[in-house]
Amino acid sequence: MMQPIHPAEVQRRLESLKDQDVYIHLEMTTGAYAAHNDASKHPAATFITNAVIQYTNGLISGNGPFRVGLKMQQGWVYSEGLTHYEENEPERLILAGHDQQGKLVVSLQLSREPF
């Protein structure tokens, strides 16, 4: 069940997954029909799933919405606007950012197993 982010718990999970191969799922969307419903909105989306990364440092920061940065040997993964996490997934880190209407805007997920 999705719960508001508890930074200490998310940080603990980030630490438990660092320095090993993990699968990442990262997506961001303003909504597939954003421009269809409101011509002033620019539709945008990003999606990657089941890519394997290894990060040496993972950090959650902010006061909410939160951001997570994953420092890799050659580059970074960065996600901002995160508001919730799945507390019943102890082996995976599932983070999401919801807007004021409760719609998903961003998701960052890490797991030792593919999604």
SELO-651274 format. One line per 10 residues: number of its first residue (from 1); for each residue x, y, z of C-alpha. Coordinates in steps of 0.1 Angstrom, whole numbers, always signed. Layout:
N
NUM> X Y Z; ...
END
This chain:
115
1> +0 +0 +0; +13 +34 -10; +22 +56 +20; +36 +91 +23; +74 +89 +20; +93 +84 +53; +128 +96 +42; +147 +75 +68; +130 +43 +55; +136 +52 +19
11> +173 +60 +27; +176 +26 +44; +163 +8 +13; +186 +28 -10; +216 +17 +11; +205 -19 +10; +205 -19 -29; +237 +1 -36; +269 -15 -50; +251 -43 -68
21> +232 -48 -101; +196 -36 -97; +168 -33 -122; +154 +2 -126; +120 +14 -137; +118 +52 -142; +89 +71 -157; +75 +106 -158; +44 +118 -175; +22 +149 -177
31> -5 +126 -190; -9 +111 -224; -40 +133 -230; -27 +165 -214; -29 +186 -246; -61 +169 -257; -79 +180 -225; -62 +214 -223; -44 +229 -253; -21 +250 -230
41> -5 +219 -215; +25 +204 -231; +24 +166 -231; +56 +149 -220; +67 +114 -209; +98 +94 -201; +99 +57 -196; +127 +31 -190; +122 -3 -175; +143 -33 -166
51> +176 -16 -174; +204 -28 -151; +223 -1 -131; +247 -1 -102; +250 +29 -80; +277 +38 -54; +257 +64 -36; +219 +68 -33; +204 +98 -14; +169 +110 -8
61> +166 +147 -1; +140 +175 +2; +111 +182 +25; +84 +168 +2; +80 +163 -26; +113 +145 -24; +141 +138 -49; +164 +108 -52; +198 +109 -68; +217 +77 -76
71> +255 +83 -83; +268 +57 -107; +304 +51 -118; +297 +70 -150; +268 +94 -144; +237 +99 -124; +200 +89 -122; +179 +116 -107; +141 +117 -99; +122 +146 -84
81> +86 +151 -72; +83 +119 -52; +56 +118 -26; +48 +81 -18; +65 +47 -13; +52 +11 -12; +57 +0 +23; +48 -37 +17; +76 -43 -8; +106 -49 +15
91> +128 -64 -13; +120 -36 -38; +120 +2 -36; +89 +16 -52; +85 +54 -52; +59 +75 -68; +50 +111 -71; +13 +120 -73; -2 +154 -82; -29 +172 -62
101> -56 +152 -80; -38 +119 -70; -26 +112 -106; +8 +95 -111; +34 +120 -124; +67 +102 -116; +78 +68 -106; +112 +54 -96; +115 +17 -88; +146 -4 -79
111> +147 -42 -75; +172 -71 -76; +146 -89 -99; +131 -76 -131; +98 -58 -130
END
